[in-house]
């Protein structure tokens, strides 16, 4: 969960909105946790992704892959146990991961 805390703090610092963490470990085999957030523009979405990547890299974590960075409507950052989803408002509403993964357990995020 350290990666989750680092990623959430990075997203929060870049003013990501509606941050939600979901523990999916009991219902999925490919990851333990999702971090979902929203950016107001393509530039902000990319800045959020950049900050998350920088912080996790400093902690010795590198993503398996990152998708969607160029279009910046939905950026997915795969850190194996942690999957980060950074959405535009429109894409987040359309894909509604919170509904799709409603059986996941919410994780409380603290930024202190």
N, C-alpha and C positions, 0 to 999 in steps of 0.2 A: 504493500500500500504506500510505500515511500514514493514510488514513481507517481502515483495518483496525487499525493499531496504536492509534490513539486510541480506537476502539470497543472493542477488546479490553481496554485498560487501564481504561476506564470500567466495563465489565462486571465485570472482576476486582475493582475497588474496591468494587463493590456485592455482592461475594461470590457472583457467578454460578458455577455448578459446571460441570465438564466442558466447558470452552471448547475448541472446535475450529475451525480455519480451514481452508478448502478452496479451492484455486485451481481454478476451473472455466473459466478462459479458453480452454482448448484444446477443451472439450467443450460449451460453451454460448456463445451470442451475446448474451445479454441482460445479462450481468454478468461480472466478472472473478473475484470472490471471494465466498464465504459465510463468515459468522461464525455459529457455532451454539453456544448455551449453554442452561443450565437454571437456573430459579429455583425456590425451595422453596414459594413462595406467590404468589397473585395480586398482593399488595402488593409483594413483592420483584421480580416480573417487571416490574411497572410502574416501580419504582424503577430497575431496570437500563435499561429503555427511556428513561426520563427523563434519566438520566446520559449515556447514549450521545448522545441528541439534543442535550443541552446542550454537550457537548464538541465534537461535530462542528459545531454552529452557531458556536461560538467560533472554529473553524478556517475558517469561511466556507462550510460544507457544509450544505445543507438537503435533507431527504428528498423524493423525488418523492411518496411516500405512506407512510403507516403503517397497518397493518391489525391488528385483533385486540386493541387496547389495552384496550378496555372489559372484555372477557371475560377477558383475560390468561391464556389457556391456551396460545396460540401467537401471539406478536406478531411481525409481519414489518415490517421497516424497510427501505425501498428507497432506497438512495443511489446509484442507477444502476450504477456499477461494483462496489459493495459491497451485498450483501443480508444483513441481520442477522436471524437467527431466534432468538427467545427463547422457550423452551418450558417448560411444566410437565413434571415427570418423566413423567407418564402420556402426554401428547401427544408428547413426544420419543420415547418407546418405541414408540408406535403408528405415527407417521409415518416414523421411522427414516431420516432424510435421509442419514445416513452410508452406509447400504446403497444407497439409491437413487442416490447420487452417488459410488459406490465407485471410479469411474474418475478422480475428481478427485485432484489432488496435494495432500497435507497441507502446510500452511504452519506453520512453527515460530513460536510466539508467545513473545515476551520482554516482561516487564513492568518492567524496570529503567528 
